[in-house]
Amino acid sequence: MREALDLISRVAPLSTSVFISGPSGSGKEFAARAVHAFSHRGAAPFVAVNCGAIPRELLESELFGSEKGAYTGSVRTRAGLLETAAGGTLFLDELGDMPLDMQVKLLRVLEDRRFTRVGGTQEIKADVRLVCATHRDLMKMVDEGSFREDLFYRVNVFPIAIKGLDERREDIPLLVELILKRFRGQGVGEAPKFHPSAIAALQAASWPGNVRQLRNVLERCCVLYPGQSVGKSEIERIAAPRKVIDRVEETMALFSSLQGLGFSRPAGSTPEPQISLEADPEPEPEAAAAPYENGDLAPPLAPDLLASPADVSAFLRVTPDFNFRDHITRIEIAFIKGALSEMNGSVSGAARVLGLQRTTLIEKMRKYAIDREEA
C-alpha cells in the first residue's frame, strides 16, 4: 500500500485522470477518495457512481441529467452527476460494466470537456476530475470488442494497481487496527481483544473477498465476542470462506441479544445445573394467577422459545435435527394465527397487538399462506 500511496501523492495535486485497477473489495474507492482528498479539489464534492448498478437505459440521464419532457415521466429539468460533481471528482466505479453506446458518449466528454443533458441542446462545461476503476481486465475486453480501445487509452493515463489482500498480508495487522477503530462510532459493539495467534491466523487465512471480507469477519467477531479474547481457533472458524455457519455459535450469539426478555424454555430442554455460593433464599408464597381479559388465567410466556444460553446448549444436544429457520417460521405462524384469532380476523388489530405495520403483517400472511378466516 505504500507503493500505491506514493503514486497517489504524486498524481493527486495534478488534474490528470486516474485509472485504478484491482479485485473486488481491495479498496479501489478508498484510493479514489485519497486522490480526491489530496488534490486542490478536496473541498468540492466527491461523487461516486457504480456503472454496473444503474440500468443502461437510466445511466445516460444519471450522468448527464435531463431536460423537462425528455422522456415519459420527466416533469422537471434534473442535473446529472457530472453537474453535481462540478469542481470536484467524479468516480466511475466498475467502468468495465459500462455499455458500449455510453462509452462513446463518455469519450466525448473526456475529449471536449463538455456534455449535453438528455433532451437538451445547450452544452455544459464538465468541470470535474475523472477517476475510474474496475476489477475487470480492460485490455482483454478491448481484444474481445466489449470495450472501446480509444476510451481505454483515454482513461488509462495514470494507472494505479491495488493488490488483493492475499498479496499484501503484511498490511493485515494495521488494517485490523484501522477497521476496529472505525467500528467504534458505528454501533457495531465492543471490539474483542485479539491474541497474537489470532492476528497470525488472519494473515494465514484466504481472502478472496479482500478487505471487504476482512471487515465482515472483524464485525462478526465484535458481535460474537464483544470485549472477549479471540484466538487462533475462533478466527479459523469465522474466517473460513464459504463454510457453513456453526448453528450453536450463531444461536448463542442471537440469544445474547435477547437476554433479559424472560422467554420460557421449550419442553424437553434440560438446563445445566447452576452453582451458587449464596444461601438459599426463603421460598416466597406463590402468587395467585392474575385473570386475563377474557376471564381465563394469565397467558403463558412466549411458546417454544429458550430462556438462557444454558438452555440453548441443552436443547441442541437433545434435538440433533433442529433447524433454526423452521423454528423461527413456526413461531411466526403461531403468533400471527393467534393474533388474528384474538382479534376476530382483523388484520389491523392483529398487526397492532403484534407490534407490526399492517403492510408487514399482510406480506407475512401471504408468505405463509395464512387466511384470516382460518386463523
Number of C-alpha atoms within 10 A of each C-alpha: 13 8 10 14 15 10 16 22 14 11 17 21 16 14 13 14 20 23 25 24 23 18 19 17 19 23 19 25 18 10 21 27 18 16 25 26 18 17 21 15 21 18 12 17 16 21 17 18 18 16 21 16 12 14 12 17 10 10 20 20 19 20 23 24 23 23 20 15 14 16 11 7 8 12 12 11 16 17 16 18 19 26 21 19 21 19 19 24 28 26 27 23 25 21 24 22 19 22 17 15 11 14 19 13 14 18 17 13 17 18 10 10 15 15 23 18 23 21 15 15 10 10 11 14 15 19 16 25 23 21 26 24 27 21 19 16 12 19 15 11 15 15 11 10 11 16 21 20 14 12 17 19 10 15 21 17 12 15 16 21 17 21 17 19 24 19 11 12 17 12 14 18 14 10 15 18 10 11 15 20 12 12 17 12 9 8 8 15 18 17 21 19 16 17 13 13 14 19 18 16 18 22 18 12 17 17 22 17 18 19 21 15 18 23 18 14 17 21 20 16 24 21 18 21 18 16 15 14 13 21 17 16 11 15 21 15 13 17 21 14 15 6 9 9 11 10 13 15 12 13 15 18 16 14 17 14 10 14 13 10 10 13 17 16 20 16 11 10 18 16 16 12 7 6 6 7 5 6 6 7 6 6 6 6 6 6 6 7 10 11 11 10 9 7 8 10 12 12 11 8 11 14 14 16 18 21 19 20 19 16 20 22 18 15 20 16 14 12 11 8 8 13 11 12 8 10 12 13 11 13 14 15 17 14 15 24 20 16 22 24 17 14 16 14 18 15 19 17 16 25 20 15 13 16 10 13 12 16 12 10 19 16 11 15 18 10 9 14 10 16 12 17 11 9 16
